[in-house]
Amino acid sequence: MARTRNAVKRQKVATVESALFNPDVVFLLAALLDARDLCQVSLTCKRLGGKRADAVDGLTLVEEAARRLFECASEWERSCLRKYPDEGWIELYHHLLMLRSKLTFDQLVGINIQHGEDRSIIRTVPGQRNASSALCSNHVMRSGKHFAVFTGLKGYIIIGVVRPVRIKASNFGECALNIFHPGIRRFWEYLLGQRTDRWTDSNVHYCSLTSGGNAFWCDWASNTSDMSIDGYQWYNASTGLLLDLDEGSLSVYQNAQRVATLKDGLSGEYCWYARVYGDDTISIERGSAPGEEQAG
């Protein structure tokens, strides 16, 4: 009798597990979680995070759920997130969620910078006049077309793109990062030391536009170049930048019109960037370039 009861119990448990631990159910549950939660689930639950004998391409249940979620992405989203050969589906799903989220300045470097009302706004610190920088480090762009609108451009500010580097204060001496922007030569070796295969072979590591209408780029080694942009309006209410990684170009827009191409030859990973100096406030948001159905 006890053996029969145990058999019935095992059958009930198996039935419950079969209902819960299958790709369709996990897919529905995964849609309610972000990528960090999915990683945690994968690590803490062996049935969800372990390899399955019957898995397609050897994916775990959680990886399979992340793959299905990514396949629901729009055509534009998929064009912006071409999967790397060594990239997991959970990581790719994380970047999809970031692509759908509000742009934010995730990394502030320098003593003259702080967030405004939210993390999409930066402003200078009263009483300071040092060049300080903000990077949208969590919003990495790898392919496709991306358009950002910068507003509040009233001081000697700089906007543009930079490789998604991480600047750690612990790697520098005291006060060494009081003034920072990627165009300062003494930081180049440190920045270039973070190069990965995902940067590709392009040597355009930093490309920017000043509020005065000068475009600048550098390779963090020896080559730098700047030029004046005809038709760019100083103190314009807003400026749009289009990073087209299909064409490999960065262009500037004002008043719903393309003004100029700042640089070509861009490829690999970048993130949006802004630098403040005096009494400045800058905000950033996703947008669509004129004539583009979706470029965010």
Phi and psi in degrees as a GROMACS rama.xvg file:
@    title "Ramachandran Plot"
@    xaxis  label "Phi"
@    yaxis  label "Psi"
@TYPE xy
-62.2785  -38.8912  ALA-2
-63.7695  -37.65  ARG-3
-65.8002  -42.9286  THR-4
-62.9746  -40.9842  ARG-5
-63.5196  -38.6009  ASN-6
-65.0433  -42.2383  ALA-7
-63.2369  -41.3303  VAL-8
-62.5186  -44.8142  LYS-9
-63.2511  -37.3136  ARG-10
-65.4189  -40.8073  GLN-11
-64.0701  -43.6267  LYS-12
-61.498  -43.3168  VAL-13
-62.5314  -37.9669  ALA-14
-64.4826  -43.9992  THR-15
-63.7689  -45.2528  VAL-16
-62.7147  -39.2381  GLU-17
-63.1426  -36.0412  SER-18
-72.4348  -37.6404  ALA-19
-85.9909  -45.0833  LEU-20
-95.7721  66.9081  PHE-21
-135.778  154.802  ASN-22
-54.7956  -36.5314  PRO-23
-67.9427  -43.771  ASP-24
-68.4489  -44.7056  VAL-25
-62.5949  -37.3221  VAL-26
-59.8247  -44.3771  PHE-27
-65.5101  -40.4699  LEU-28
-68.9785  -39.2375  LEU-29
-63.5462  -30.0089  ALA-30
-64.0638  -17.306  ALA-31
-93.0359  -3.31743  LEU-32
-115.794  157.763  LEU-33
-92.2506  176.687  ASP-34
-64.5863  -34.6809  ALA-35
-64.3482  -41.2544  ARG-36
-64.794  -38.2219  ASP-37
-62.9891  -41.623  LEU-38
-60.3473  -42.5395  CYS-39
-64.4853  -41.8536  GLN-40
-61.4372  -42.8518  VAL-41
-62.4776  -35.7371  SER-42
-78.6404  -31.8978  LEU-43
-95.489  -18.0138  THR-44
-119.041  110.561  CYS-45
-61.9487  -38.801  LYS-46
-65.471  -32.1185  ARG-47
-89.0087  -33.9602  LEU-48
-99.2004  -7.91346  GLY-49
-88.6356  159.636  GLY-50
-68.8694  144.052  LYS-51
-113.184  140.7  ARG-52
-63.2367  -32.9801  ALA-53
-97.3877  11.994  ASP-54
-71.8551  143.673  ALA-55
-77.5428  127.044  VAL-56
59.182  20.249  ASP-57
72.3655  18.7511  GLY-58
-79.3335  145.068  LEU-59
-73.6163  169.078  THR-60
-59.6499  -39.648  LEU-61
-69.3895  -42.3003  VAL-62
-63.2394  -39.7768  GLU-63
-63.1991  -39.8258  GLU-64
-64.338  -42.8507  ALA-65
-63.1865  -38.4829  ALA-66
-62.3324  -44.0042  ARG-67
-63.9356  -40.0101  ARG-68
-62.7152  -40.8929  LEU-69
-66.7023  -35.0145  PHE-70
-66.6147  -15.8436  GLU-71
-84.5257  -3.40595  CYS-72
-67.4349  157.313  ALA-73
-71.9815  167.584  SER-74
-61.3  -41.8542  GLU-75
-64.5006  -42.5731  TRP-76
-61.758  -43.2023  GLU-77
-66.0674  -33.8002  ARG-78
-66.9224  -25.5686  SER-79
-87.765  -9.24796  CYS-80
-134.349  61.8909  LEU-81
-70.5185  126.079  ARG-82
-70.6509  134.823  LYS-83
-77.8501  149.242  TYR-84
-58.7526  -33.7237  PRO-85
-97.9514  15.305  ASP-86
-98.7757  133.502  GLU-87
-80.0457  161.438  GLY-88
-71.022  -29.9449  TRP-89
-67.0703  -42.468  ILE-90
-61.46  -43.7039  GLU-91
-64.7632  -39.4134  LEU-92
-63.8297  -36.8385  TYR-93
-58.1137  -45.2595  HIS-94
-67.8288  -30.418  HIS-95
-64.5236  -44.2558  LEU-96
-63.3244  -38.4263  LEU-97
-65.7535  -37.0609  MET-98
-64.301  -29.8191  LEU-99
-87.3292  -9.57909  ARG-100
-94.2198  170.052  SER-101
-68.2936  137.656  LYS-102
-65.4046  137.82  LEU-103
-138.846  149.374  THR-104
-85.6446  104.51  PHE-105
-92.3537  -17.9104  ASP-106
-133.252  116.962  GLN-107
-109.919  130.269  LEU-108
-130.796  122.499  VAL-109
122.414  163.465  GLY-110
-91.4355  -6.29135  ILE-111
-110.6  42.7617  ASN-112
-151.899  143.776  ILE-113
-155.972  161.981  GLN-114
-75.5169  152.964  HIS-115
-90.9001  -135.414  GLY-116
-62.2084  -31.3782  GLU-117
-146.924  -177.296  ASP-118
-78.6331  -0.846396  ARG-119
-89.0745  0.16561  SER-120
-124.503  135.653  ILE-121
-125.451  151.698  ILE-122
-148.306  161.898  ARG-123
-78.5741  166.71  THR-124
-95.9542  126.152  VAL-125
-53.3439  133.324  PRO-126
90.6183  -7.80429  GLY-127
-106.722  148.214  GLN-128
-141.966  60.0822  ARG-129
-120.693  144.156  ASN-130
-67.143  123.398  ALA-131
-135.558  155.038  SER-132
-127.071  155.715  SER-133
-133.821  134.638  ALA-134
-122.917  138.034  LEU-135
-85.1995  63.9506  CYS-136
-64.7055  -28.1256  SER-137
-83.4046  -7.32573  ASN-138
-111.51  79.0064  HIS-139
-86.3433  131.263  VAL-140
-106.696  128.73  MET-141
-122.859  -26.9026  ARG-142
-159.745  171.489  SER-143
76.1238  -162.808  GLY-144
-115.105  133.447  LYS-145
-132.002  132.363  HIS-146
-126.746  130.437  PHE-147
-128.419  142.583  ALA-148
-110.408  123.752  VAL-149
-105.077  130.679  PHE-150
-124.845  161.66  THR-151
82.6187  29.7898  GLY-152
-85.7595  85.2226  LEU-153
-122.926  -9.35678  LYS-154
-111.362  -159.329  GLY-155
-86.1415  77.938  TYR-156
-103.24  164.589  ILE-157
-134.688  137.081  ILE-158
-130.765  156.197  ILE-159
165.775  -150.435  GLY-160
-128.781  154.38  VAL-161
-149.867  157.408  VAL-162
-60.2463  149.156  ARG-163
-76.2766  65.9979  PRO-164
-83.7797  163.037  VAL-165
-118.531  122.905  ARG-166
-103.241  112.659  ILE-167
-103.513  124.703  LYS-168
-60.1242  -31.1523  ALA-169
-65.9023  -15.7922  SER-170
-87.8628  -0.311958  ASN-171
-128.113  159.934  PHE-172
-75.8546  174.098  GLY-173
-60.3826  131.274  GLU-174
71.8028  0.232808  CYS-175
-65.6578  -24.9089  ALA-176
-105.41  14.8804  LEU-177
-59.1411  -36.6999  ASN-178
-118.828  125.613  ILE-179
-150.639  133.647  PHE-180
-158.53  154.684  HIS-181
-64.8084  -10.2756  PRO-182
-87.3155  -6.09656  GLY-183
-78.0697  123.403  ILE-184
-59.5398  -35.0591  ARG-185
-68.7042  -11.8353  ARG-186
-96.2431  -7.23119  PHE-187
-62.5733  -45.123  TRP-188
-61.132  -41.1028  GLU-189
-63.7547  -45.2954  TYR-190
-66.7954  -43.915  LEU-191
-67.2789  -23.6792  LEU-192
-66.7703  -11.774  GLY-193
-95.9558  8.63865  GLN-194
-60.6225  139.601  ARG-195
-129.095  170.875  THR-196
-61.361  -23.8676  ASP-197
-73.9747  -8.14912  ARG-198
-79.7219  -11.6949  TRP-199
60.7866  -159.599  THR-200
-97.7155  7.79875  ASP-201
-69.3362  139.233  SER-202
-100.347  11.0961  ASN-203
-88.9416  93.8398  VAL-204
-96.8114  -18.4094  HIS-205
-151.56  127.26  TYR-206
-141.324  130.261  CYS-207
-146.267  169.397  SER-208
-134.672  129.466  LEU-209
-89.0603  161.527  THR-210
-64.4467  -18.3682  SER-211
-83.871  -2.02237  GLY-212
90.8645  24.2504  GLY-213
-107.05  130.114  ASN-214
-96.9444  141.67  ALA-215
-142.194  142.004  PHE-216
-145.192  157.934  TRP-217
-153.374  161.571  CYS-218
-107.223  6.18537  ASP-219
61.4118  26.9197  TRP-220
-132.188  -67.8374  ALA-221
-147.801  -26.0914  SER-222
-89.1745  126.661  ASN-223
-138.247  155.625  THR-224
-156.845  144.549  SER-225
-141.358  155.359  ASP-226
-152.283  156.331  MET-227
-87.8098  137.111  SER-228
-98.4113  109.844  ILE-229
-68.1628  136.048  ASP-230
91.0996  -7.17997  GLY-231
-77.1594  133.183  TYR-232
-99.0305  117.796  GLN-233
-63.4659  143.054  TRP-234
60.5925  27.6473  TYR-235
-67.7615  149.886  ASN-236
-60.5341  -36.2619  ALA-237
-152.41  154.949  SER-238
-135.459  134.834  THR-239
-106.019  140.849  GLY-240
-120.364  131.741  LEU-241
-112.256  113.531  LEU-242
-96.029  108.929  LEU-243
-106.362  98.2782  ASP-244
-84.7285  -3.2578  LEU-245
-76.9563  -41.3707  ASP-246
-93.1854  -18.0367  GLU-247
77.4232  39.1435  GLY-248
-133.723  156.739  SER-249
-123.243  123.195  LEU-250
-125.87  155.908  SER-251
-112.878  141.442  VAL-252
-127.007  141.934  TYR-253
-144.356  143.93  GLN-254
52.4856  42.513  ASN-255
63.3475  20.1811  ALA-256
-128.561  143.206  GLN-257
-74.4509  128.053  ARG-258
-92.9938  -48.5067  VAL-259
-169.175  163.037  ALA-260
-92.6031  123.716  THR-261
-78.6212  -38.1435  LEU-262
-164.16  147.124  LYS-263
-116.998  179.384  ASP-264
84.4078  13.7618  GLY-265
-84.2741  138.174  LEU-266
-160.255  161.267  SER-267
90.9272  -157.895  GLY-268
-93.2311  139.896  GLU-269
-143.056  165.838  TYR-270
-139.202  161.273  CYS-271
-71.2043  153.641  TRP-272
-145.004  148.743  TYR-273
-148.051  146.869  ALA-274
-127.649  137.11  ARG-275
-115.75  163.521  VAL-276
-140.418  -65.5757  TYR-277
-95.0791  -120.023  GLY-278
-95.3964  79.8161  ASP-279
-120.848  150.584  ASP-280
-139.692  131.43  THR-281
-132.963  138.782  ILE-282
-124.14  156.005  SER-283
-133.92  144.314  ILE-284
-153.258  155  GLU-285
-69.7627  151.911  ARG-286
-153.165  -173.265  GLY-287
-123.411  127.934  SER-288
-66.6503  144.024  ALA-289
-51.5974  128.535  PRO-290
89.6061  -5.80275  GLY-291
-103.567  132.909  GLU-292
-67.6437  -39.3405  GLU-293
-156.756  119.185  GLN-294
-150.123  103.647  ALA-295
